[in-house]
Amino acid sequence: MDLHLAGKKVVVTGASKGIGLAIANEFAKEGASVSICARGRDSLESARELIAGNGGNVYVDICDVSDKKNLIKYIENAVQNLGGLNILVNNPSGFGRSDDEDGWQVGIDVDLMALVRASWTAVPFIEKAGGGSIIHTSSISGLTSSLRTPPYGAVKAAVIQYTKTQALQLASKNIRVNCIAPGSIDFPGGTWDDAKKNNPKLYAGIQNSIPFGRLGRPEEVAKLAVFLASDAASWVTGETVAVDGGQML
């Protein structure tokens, strides 16, 4: 299927590895120009090389998305370097796990307010381009109880609710808003890669809970993100789609 994304301008926050990188790379494969940000320069350069290998314009920059001024400046610079903006993908996570002040604060700052602020900044540019799409990355933890990570689950649930409100707010601007809720996704340097090495009992328990007997791959999330952002999903907005191989079942 030709998703007609060639020439589109895409910003993906939190995209130097894992799901974010896979999403950015998938857009590049479709012919889009892509900008990504993360906190580490080395990981960003590696990601840039991978994305650039698929052609198209690539702009990368260091950004702490929990810093309001830093985030706004990054998006504005990205738009200038890409020559506009059609699609915003909010993917960062602080992975607030502990049920204490620090765990809740990082979740609110990174998982919630960073996507709210990024949207505020990006919407005028997307509207100027004639409309487009916003994709938020949530989690299946936001769709059910999250006993091991209370703040993470609660904040991801807030992202799902905000998706619905934002979709209604932005429909008049021809901007669709959707949300993806990944299950347990394994990739080098990720949370589950760490668990596989340091908490094999937990990893095995999660793996055994998934009907297909394995954890997901970033590419399996990325393909949905690209579809939802494209005109092939022109009548889909305000939705949250789980990508979990039946994990919640």
C-alpha positions, 0 to 999 in steps of 0.5 A: 500500500502506498501511504502517500507520505513522500515529502511529508515532514515528520517530528518524532520526539524521544526517538534515538532507539526502540519504538521511536527510532523504528517509527522515524525509520518507517516514515523515512522508508515511506519517503518522508523527511524526519526530525528526531530528538533525544538527550544523548548525542551519540545515540542520536548520531547513530539513529541519524545514520540509520534513518538517512540510509533510507533517503530523505532529509533528516534533522536531529538535535539534543533535547530534554523534553521535560524542559519547556523552553528546550522542547519548544526551541527544538520543534521550531528548529525542526520545522525550519530545517524540514521546511514545514510540519505535517505529522507529530509523533510524541514518543518519549517516556521517563518510565516513572515506576516508583510510587513516590514523588520522583516516580510521579514527577518524571511521568508527569514531566516527560510522559504527559506535559512533554506531549502536551507542550509539543502539541501546543507548539506543533499545531500551528505549523500543522494547521498552516500545512493544511492539516495532518496528524498527531500520534501519541505513544501510551501503553497497555499499562494505561488500559488496565491496572499497573501494580508494578508501576503505578505512576506509569500506568496512571500517566499513560491513562491520562495520555489516552484520555487527552487523545480523545479530547485533543481529537475533538479540539483539532478536528476543525483544523483538519488534524487527526489525533490518535494513540498507540498503546504498545505491550511489552516491546523488546529491543537492545537497551530497552526496559525488557532487554534489561529485565532479560539480563537482570530479572529473567524471572520477570521477563519469562513471566511476561513472555509466558503471558503473551499468547504468541510466546514472545515480546513485541518488536519496535517495527510492529508498533512503527507500522501502525504509527505510519498507517495512522498518520497517513491519509489511509486512516483519514477517518480515524481519530480519537482512537487508542490501538493496542499493539500487544500480541494479545497480552491483555487477553 
